[in-house]
């Protein structure tokens, strides 16, 4: 089983990397880009076969280590 965690900054939190990405894309001629937000994706290989239990455990991992919940939000996907 695999867990995929998408972590990104909460709305309203300044994102200098996203701003740099947006500016650079504009400089390269991609004028349709008006803004960008930068985040991270974490993939975990998990043992077991209970998807609900896995999601609960991965959520605990996010709350304790993988996401800074003061400024970041996260989304967990479990794949069988």
LUMVEX-506266 format. One record per residue: residue number from 0; residue in one letter; x, y, z of N, C-alpha, C in turn. Coordinates in steps of 0.05 Angstrom, whole numbers. Each point is the difference from the previous one (the first is absolute). Example, Ala and Ser with C-alpha at 12.3 -4.5 7.8 and 13.67 -1.06 7.14 Angstrom:
<atoms>
+-----+------+--------+--------+--------+--------+--------+--------+--------+--------+--------+
! pos ! code !    n_u !    n_v !    n_w !   ca_u !   ca_v !   ca_w !    c_u !    c_v !    c_w !
+-----+------+--------+--------+--------+--------+--------+--------+--------+--------+--------+
!   0 !    A !    264 !   -114 !    156 !    -18 !     24 !      0 !     18 !     24 !      0 !
!   1 !    S !     -7 !     21 !    -14 !     16 !     24 !      1 !    -15 !     22 !     14 !
+-----+------+--------+--------+--------+--------+--------+--------+--------+--------+--------+
</atoms>
This chain:
<atoms>
+-----+------+--------+--------+--------+--------+--------+--------+--------+--------+--------+
! pos ! code !    n_u !    n_v !    n_w !   ca_u !   ca_v !   ca_w !    c_u !    c_v !    c_w !
+-----+------+--------+--------+--------+--------+--------+--------+--------+--------+--------+
!   0 !    X !     17 !    -23 !      0 !    -17 !     23 !      0 !     18 !     25 !      0 !
!   1 !    X !    -10 !     21 !    -12 !     16 !     24 !     -3 !    -16 !     24 !     10 !
!   2 !    X !     13 !     18 !     15 !    -13 !     25 !      8 !     14 !     22 !    -15 !
!   3 !    X !    -16 !     18 !    -11 !     10 !     24 !    -13 !    -10 !     24 !     15 !
!   4 !    X !     18 !     17 !      9 !     -7 !     23 !     16 !      8 !     25 !    -15 !
!   5 !    X !    -20 !     17 !     -4 !      5 !     26 !    -13 !      0 !     21 !     21 !
!   6 !    X !     23 !     15 !      3 !      3 !     20 !     20 !      4 !     27 !    -14 !
!   7 !    X !    -14 !     20 !      9 !      3 !     27 !    -12 !     -6 !     21 !     21 !
!   8 !    X !      9 !     24 !     -6 !     -5 !     22 !     18 !    -30 !      7 !      1 !
!   9 !    X !     -9 !      8 !     23 !    -28 !      9 !      2 !     -4 !     26 !    -14 !
!  10 !    X !    -25 !      5 !     -9 !     -6 !     26 !    -13 !      8 !     23 !     19 !
!  11 !    X !     11 !     20 !    -12 !      8 !     24 !     16 !     29 !     -1 !     10 !
!  12 !    X !     12 !    -23 !     -1 !     28 !     -3 !      9 !     18 !      8 !    -24 !
!  13 !    X !     18 !     18 !      4 !     18 !      8 !    -22 !     16 !    -24 !    -11 !
!  14 !    X !      2 !      0 !    -26 !     14 !    -22 !    -14 !     21 !     11 !    -19 !
!  15 !    X !     24 !      7 !     10 !     20 !     12 !    -17 !      9 !    -19 !    -22 !
!  16 !    X !      1 !    -26 !      4 !      7 !    -19 !    -21 !    -21 !      0 !    -22 !
!  17 !    X !    -25 !      0 !      8 !    -21 !      1 !    -20 !      1 !     26 !    -17 !
!  18 !    X !      5 !     22 !     14 !      3 !     26 !    -14 !     23 !     -1 !    -20 !
!  19 !    X !     23 !    -12 !      8 !     23 !     -2 !    -18 !     -7 !    -18 !    -24 !
!  20 !    X !    -14 !    -21 !      5 !     -8 !    -18 !    -22 !    -18 !     15 !    -20 !
!  21 !    X !    -19 !     14 !     10 !    -19 !     16 !    -17 !     15 !     20 !    -16 !
!  22 !    X !     18 !     16 !     13 !     16 !     20 !    -14 !     17 !    -12 !    -21 !
!  23 !    X !     13 !    -22 !      6 !     18 !    -13 !    -19 !    -15 !    -11 !    -24 !
!  24 !    X !    -23 !    -11 !      5 !    -17 !    -10 !    -23 !     -8 !     24 !    -18 !
!  25 !    X !     -8 !     22 !     13 !     -7 !     24 !    -16 !     24 !      9 !    -16 !
!  26 !    X !     24 !      0 !     12 !     24 !      8 !    -14 !      6 !    -18 !    -24 !
!  27 !    X !     -8 !    -25 !      2 !      5 !    -19 !    -22 !    -22 !      1 !    -21 !
!  28 !    X !    -19 !     18 !      3 !    -21 !      3 !    -20 !    -27 !    -13 !      7 !
!  29 !    X !     -2 !    -12 !     23 !    -25 !    -12 !      8 !    -18 !     20 !     14 !
!  30 !    X !    -10 !     19 !    -15 !    -15 !     23 !     11 !    -26 !     -8 !     13 !
!  31 !    X !    -10 !    -24 !     -7 !    -26 !     -8 !     11 !      1 !     -8 !     30 !
!  32 !    X !     25 !     -2 !     11 !      3 !     -7 !     28 !     -2 !     26 !     16 !
!  33 !    X !    -21 !      1 !     17 !     -3 !     24 !     17 !     10 !     -4 !     28 !
!  34 !    X !      2 !    -25 !      9 !     10 !     -6 !     27 !      7 !    -29 !      2 !
!  35 !    X !     17 !     -7 !     19 !      8 !    -28 !      4 !      3 !     -4 !     30 !
!  36 !    X !     -6 !    -24 !     10 !      4 !     -8 !     27 !     18 !    -24 !      0 !
!  37 !    X !     21 !     -1 !     16 !     18 !    -22 !      1 !     -6 !    -17 !     24 !
!  38 !    X !      2 !    -27 !     -4 !     -6 !    -18 !     22 !     18 !    -24 !     -2 !
!  39 !    X !     -8 !    -22 !     13 !     16 !    -24 !     -1 !    -18 !    -24 !      0 !
!  40 !    X !      9 !    -22 !    -12 !    -14 !    -25 !      0 !     17 !    -21 !     14 !
!  41 !    X !    -11 !    -14 !     18 !     14 !    -21 !     15 !    -14 !    -27 !     -6 !
!  42 !    X !     15 !    -20 !     -9 !    -11 !    -26 !     -4 !     11 !    -20 !     20 !
!  43 !    X !    -18 !    -15 !     13 !      8 !    -19 !     20 !     -9 !    -28 !     -9 !
!  44 !    X !     17 !    -20 !      1 !     -9 !    -27 !     -3 !     -7 !    -11 !     27 !
!  45 !    X !    -24 !    -12 !      2 !    -10 !     -9 !     26 !     -6 !    -30 !     -1 !
!  46 !    X !      3 !    -12 !     23 !     -8 !    -28 !      3 !    -29 !     -1 !      9 !
!  47 !    X !    -13 !    -23 !     -2 !    -27 !     -3 !      9 !    -20 !      3 !    -24 !
!  48 !    X !    -25 !     -5 !      6 !    -20 !      1 !    -21 !    -26 !     14 !      8 !
!  49 !    X !      1 !     15 !     22 !    -23 !     14 !     10 !      3 !     30 !     -7 !
!  50 !    X !    -14 !      8 !    -21 !      3 !     28 !    -10 !     -8 !     21 !     20 !
!  51 !    X !    -21 !     -5 !     15 !    -10 !     19 !     20 !     21 !      3 !     22 !
!  52 !    X !     11 !    -22 !      9 !     20 !      2 !     21 !     25 !     14 !    -10 !
!  53 !    X !      7 !     -6 !    -25 !     24 !     13 !    -12 !     -4 !     30 !     -2 !
!  54 !    X !    -24 !      9 !     -8 !     -5 !     29 !     -2 !      2 !     13 !     27 !
!  55 !    X !    -11 !    -13 !     21 !      2 !     10 !     27 !     29 !      3 !      9 !
!  56 !    X !     16 !    -20 !     -5 !     28 !      1 !      8 !     16 !     21 !    -15 !
!  57 !    X !     -5 !      2 !    -26 !     14 !     20 !    -16 !     -8 !     28 !      8 !
!  58 !    X !    -25 !      4 !      7 !     -9 !     26 !     11 !     15 !      7 !     25 !
!  59 !    X !      4 !    -20 !     17 !     16 !      4 !     25 !     28 !      8 !     -7 !
!  60 !    X !     12 !    -13 !    -21 !     27 !      7 !     -8 !      2 !     29 !    -10 !
!  61 !    X !    -21 !      8 !    -15 !      0 !     28 !    -10 !     -2 !     20 !     23 !
!  62 !    X !    -17 !     -6 !     19 !     -4 !     18 !     23 !     25 !      2 !     17 !
!  63 !    X !     15 !    -22 !      2 !     24 !      0 !     17 !     26 !      8 !    -13 !
!  64 !    X !      2 !     -5 !    -27 !     26 !      4 !    -12 !     -1 !     11 !    -29 !
!  65 !    X !    -17 !    -11 !    -16 !      2 !      5 !    -29 !    -10 !     28 !     -9 !
!  66 !    X !    -18 !     12 !     15 !    -10 !     26 !     -7 !      2 !     19 !     24 !
!  67 !    X !      6 !     25 !     -5 !      0 !     20 !     21 !    -29 !     12 !     -1 !
!  68 !    X !    -17 !    -11 !     17 !    -29 !      7 !     -2 !     -6 !     28 !      7 !
!  69 !    X !     19 !     15 !     10 !     -5 !     29 !      5 !     -2 !     15 !    -27 !
!  70 !    X !     17 !     -7 !    -19 !      1 !     14 !    -26 !     -6 !    -18 !    -24 !
!  71 !    X !     -1 !    -26 !      4 !     -5 !    -18 !    -23 !    -25 !    -16 !      4 !
!  72 !    X !    -12 !     -7 !    -23 !    -22 !    -19 !      0 !      9 !    -25 !    -15 !
!  73 !    X !    -14 !    -22 !      4 !      8 !    -24 !    -14 !    -25 !    -16 !     -8 !
!  74 !    X !      5 !    -18 !    -19 !    -21 !    -18 !    -10 !     12 !    -28 !     -2 !
!  75 !    X !    -13 !    -20 !     10 !     10 !    -27 !      0 !    -16 !    -17 !    -20 !
!  76 !    X !     14 !    -15 !    -17 !    -13 !    -20 !    -18 !     12 !    -27 !      7 !
!  77 !    X !    -17 !    -20 !      2 !     10 !    -27 !      4 !     -7 !    -17 !    -25 !
!  78 !    X !     21 !    -13 !    -11 !     -4 !    -17 !    -23 !      5 !    -29 !      8 !
!  79 !    X !    -18 !    -17 !     -8 !      4 !    -29 !      6 !     19 !    -13 !    -18 !
+-----+------+--------+--------+--------+--------+--------+--------+--------+--------+--------+
</atoms>
